[in-house]
Structures are given as structure tokens and as C-alpha cells.
Amino acid sequence: MAFNILVVDDSETMRAVIKKTVTMSGVQIGEFREAGNGKEALQVLENEWIDVVLSDINMPEMGGVELLREVKRNEVLRNIPVIFVSTESSQTRMDEVTELGAAAYVKKPFVPEKIKTILLDVLNKAYATRMAEETGTPFVQEEADF
């Protein structure tokens, strides 16, 4: 199964690095979509099928935390996992995004194996949650550990 991934970062170079790293990790990619900030990301999410979002935190116009808040408020988008990929590593920030519903947090710099492990874990949980909703079987998600 191939996954459509939205990469959100105000740095075009960093978006390219993340895309290359995800590709090198061996995760099956359907398509990559890109956005330079949270506002652009919301436009992509409204018009494209996206399986997972990889987002920076600090961006102009709309940052990653506000993007996460908007995704979680939207009935259609709320189940799309958002993974933060950021240099910001304060425990306070990680606690904040965990409480808001972030699926995971990857600290830059990162290696392909770390991205692969986190992506597969997040996508497996998202798939299990969707299947549980469709079949009416409860799915208990463990707390994020990042």
C-alpha cells in the first residue's frame, strides 16, 4: 500500500531533504505534496487525499501547532496523522503538541530509519483506528512516546 504524504516546511531545501529521507527509508510512497506553511497545507488537505502530514513547527503565516489545531477541529481531516519534524526540542513544546493530538515528533537532524519506524507505526495505528470505526470494534491507542 502506497501512502500520500504532505510535507510542510517554509524551507524548500528542508522539504526536499525530508522527501529524500522518506524515500530512502523504504516507506511506499504514492505521491508527495508540499506546502510552505500551515495555510498552504490546509488548502492541500482540502483538495487532495493525504495519508499523513510531516510538518515543521515554526513557519510564517500559520505554524505547525496552529495547523494541528485546525486539522483536529475539522471533522473530515481530524483523523489524518500529523508528525512534527523540527529542530525545536523543548519538552514543553513536545508536551503541548502531544496534548493537541500530534501522532509523533521527530527531532532534526534525523536518519531514514527513524523516519521509517515512526511513519510505519503512525500509519499502522491510523489504519487500525479507521478499521475499528468501520467495524465497530474498539481500538485502544497507546500514548505517544516521543
Sequence and secondary structure as in RCSB ss.txt:
>XXXX:A:sequence
MAFNILVVDDSETMRAVIKKTVTMSGVQIGEFREAGNGKEALQVLENEWIDVVLSDINMPEMGGVELLREVKRNE
VLRNIPVIFVSTESSQTRMDEVTELGAAAYVKKPFVPEKIKTILLDVLNKAYATRMAEETGTPFVQEEADF
>XXXX:A:secstr
  EEEEEE S HHHHHHHHHHHHHHT  EEEEEEESSHHHHHHHHHHS  SEEEE S  SSS HHHHHHHHHH T
TTTTS EEEEES   HHHHHHHHHHT SEEEESS  HHHHHHHHHHHHHHHHHHHHHHHHT          
